[in-house]
């Protein structure tokens, strides 16, 4: 079984309906799927998701550390005054 998450805005653009019911929506999605036309949203693969989760976890742990070791916050350097 293959599961996809349809992009609702794109599905509505492909099959605008005057009468919307769950039954009609299901039929439209089934027809689009049968014809291999379901506009799916993009989901990252498991490797990318893992990398994102690790980065978020690192950022959260460093955000709770003392300010001197906060790796996720951009360092503030004084801006040079513009040349006149």
KEBA-193589 format. One line per 5 residues: number of its first residue (from 1); their letters; for each residue x, y, z of N, C-alpha, C. Coordinates in steps of 0.02 Angstrom, whole numbers, plus 50000, padded with zeros to 5 digits. Each point is the difference from the previous one (the first is absolute). Example, Ala and Ser with C-alpha at 12.3 -4.5 7.8 and 13.67 -1.06 7.14 Angstrom:
2
1) AS) 50660:49716:50390:49955:50059:50000:50045:50060:50000 ~ 49982:50053:49964:50042:50059:50003:49961:50055:50037 .
//
This chain:
84
1) XXXXX) 50042:49941:50000:49958:50059:50000:50045:50062:50000 ~ 49985:50047:49957:50038:50062:49993:49956:50058:50025 ~ 50026:50039:50047:49961:50055:50028:50033:50066:49979 ~ 49960:50047:49976:50023:50066:49983:49957:50051:50036 ~ 50029:50058:50015:49962:50055:50028:49989:50049:49943 .
6) XXXXX) 49937:50010:49982:49984:50043:49943:50004:50074:50020 ~ 50025:50040:49954:50002:50072:50009:49929:50027:49986 ~ 49965:50020:50052:49929:50018:49994:49989:50058:49951 ~ 50044:50049:50000:49991:50057:49956:50007:49978:49927 ~ 50048:49958:49985:50010:49977:49932:49944:49953:49977 .
11) XXXXX) 49975:49959:50046:49943:49956:49983:49939:50043:49983 ~ 49989:50051:50039:49943:50044:49988:50007:50035:49932 ~ 50062:50017:49981:50012:50031:49935:49989:49951:49943 ~ 50015:49936:50011:49991:49950:49948:49926:49980:49992 ~ 49965:49999:50056:49931:49975:49998:49955:50045:50042 .
16) XXXXX) 49987:50061:49975:49955:50044:50039:49929:49972:50000 ~ 49969:50001:50059:49933:49971:50007:49951:50051:50027 ~ 49940:50000:49973:49948:50044:50025:49968:49968:50062 ~ 49995:49934:50000:49970:49964:50056:50055:49959:50034 ~ 50013:50016:50063:50053:49965:50035:49971:49957:50056 .
21) XXXXX) 50013:49936:49995:49983:49954:50054:50060:49952:50007 ~ 50004:49966:50056:50054:49952:50010:49998:49945:49947 ~ 49940:49979:49982:49993:49947:49950:50028:50023:49932 ~ 49982:50061:49979:50025:50027:49936:50075:50011:50004 ~ 50024:50029:50055:50072:50011:50008:50038:49934:49995 .
26) XXXXX) 49975:49947:50032:50033:49935:49997:50001:49973:49929 ~ 49945:50009:49964:49996:49977:49931:50051:50038:49956 ~ 50003:50066:50009:50047:50041:49960:50072:49978:50015 ~ 50017:49992:50063:50068:49978:50018:50015:49930:49972 ~ 49951:49956:50002:50010:49932:49973:50012:50004:49925 .
31) XXXXX) 49962:50041:49964:50009:50008:49928:50069:50030:49984 ~ 50019:50052:50037:50066:50030:49988:50056:49949:50014 ~ 49991:49961:50052:50050:49949:50017:50003:49946:49946 ~ 49942:49978:49977:49997:49949:49948:50037:50023:49937 ~ 49995:50064:49986:50033:50028:49940:50070:50025:50016 .
36) XXXXX) 50024:49988:50061:50067:50021:50022:50008:50076:49995 ~ 49948:50036:50022:50000:50073:49996:49994:50034:50068 ~ 50009:49964:50054:49993:50030:50066:50060:50045:50013 ~ 49988:50066:50009:50055:50045:50015:50019:49993:50074 ~ 50053:49963:50012:50020:49986:50070:50044:50056:50027 .
41) XXXXX) 49997:50008:50065:50046:50048:50032:50068:49967:50005 ~ 50052:50039:50007:50067:49973:50006:50014:49985:50073 ~ 50024:49940:50012:50021:49980:50067:50073:49979:49995 ~ 50041:50022:50047:50070:49980:49998:50008:49925:50013 ~ 50052:49971:49971:50011:49929:50012:50024:49990:50072 .
46) XXXXX) 50000:49938:50025:50017:49988:50070:50069:50026:50020 ~ 50049:49998:49955:50067:50026:50017:49998:50075:50013 ~ 49966:50037:49957:49995:50073:50008:49961:50017:50063 ~ 49946:49963:50013:49961:50012:50061:50042:49988:50062 ~ 50041:49947:49999:50044:49986:50057:50050:50056:50011 .
51) XXXXX) 50029:50025:49945:50048:50055:50006:49967:50063:50029 ~ 49939:50014:49977:49964:50058:50026:49984:49993:50074 ~ 49979:49940:50020:49984:49988:50070:50062:50007:50044 ~ 50057:49974:49976:50063:50007:50038:50020:50073:50006 ~ 49994:50038:49946:50018:50071:50001:49954:50038:50048 .
56) XXXXX) 49936:49986:49998:49953:50033:50045:50015:49983:50073 ~ 50016:49937:50012:50017:49979:50068:50063:50035:50024 ~ 50050:50005:49957:50062:50034:50019:49986:50073:50015 ~ 49958:50031:49960:49984:50071:50009:49962:50010:50066 ~ 49954:49956:50015:49962:50006:50062:50046:49992:50061 .
61) XXXXX) 50046:49950:49997:50044:49991:50057:50048:50058:50008 ~ 50023:50029:49945:50046:50056:50007:49963:50063:50020 ~ 49936:50005:49983:49961:50060:50019:49988:50002:50075 ~ 50001:49941:50033:49989:49999:50072:50066:50005:50038 ~ 50056:49999:49964:50066:50007:50031:50013:50074:50015 .
66) XXXXX) 50052:50014:50040:50017:50070:50014:50013:50038:49934 ~ 49986:50065:49999:50006:50039:49938:50068:49996:49966 ~ 50054:49991:50038:50066:49999:49969:50010:49940:49954 ~ 49961:49946:50011:50008:49941:49958:49941:49988:49954 ~ 49959:50051:49989:49940:49991:49959:50019:49998:49926 .
71) XXXXX) 50004:49940:49971:50024:49990:49932:49948:50017:49948 ~ 49936:50000:50017:49948:50013:49949:49984:50073:49991 ~ 50020:50041:50047:49985:50071:49994:50056:50033:49959 ~ 49982:50043:49953:50052:50034:49962:50040:50045:50045 ~ 50065:50003:49986:50042:50044:50041:49987:50071:49980 .
76) XXXXX) 49998:50043:50049:49988:50071:49986:50066:50036:49996 ~ 50016:50024:49943:50061:50039:49994:49980:50071:49983 ~ 50037:50048:50027:49981:50070:49986:50005:50013:49926 ~ 49951:50037:49974:50001:50017:49930:50048:50058:49988 ~ 50036:49995:49947:50045:50056:49983:49958:50059:49977 .
81) XXXX) 50021:50059:50019:49962:50058:49978:50011:50012:49926 ~ 49948:50020:49965:50007:50010:49928:50048:50056:49984 ~ 50036:49991:49945:50048:50052:49979:49962:50060:49975 ~ 50024:50059:50018:49966:50061:49978:50039:50036:49948 .
//
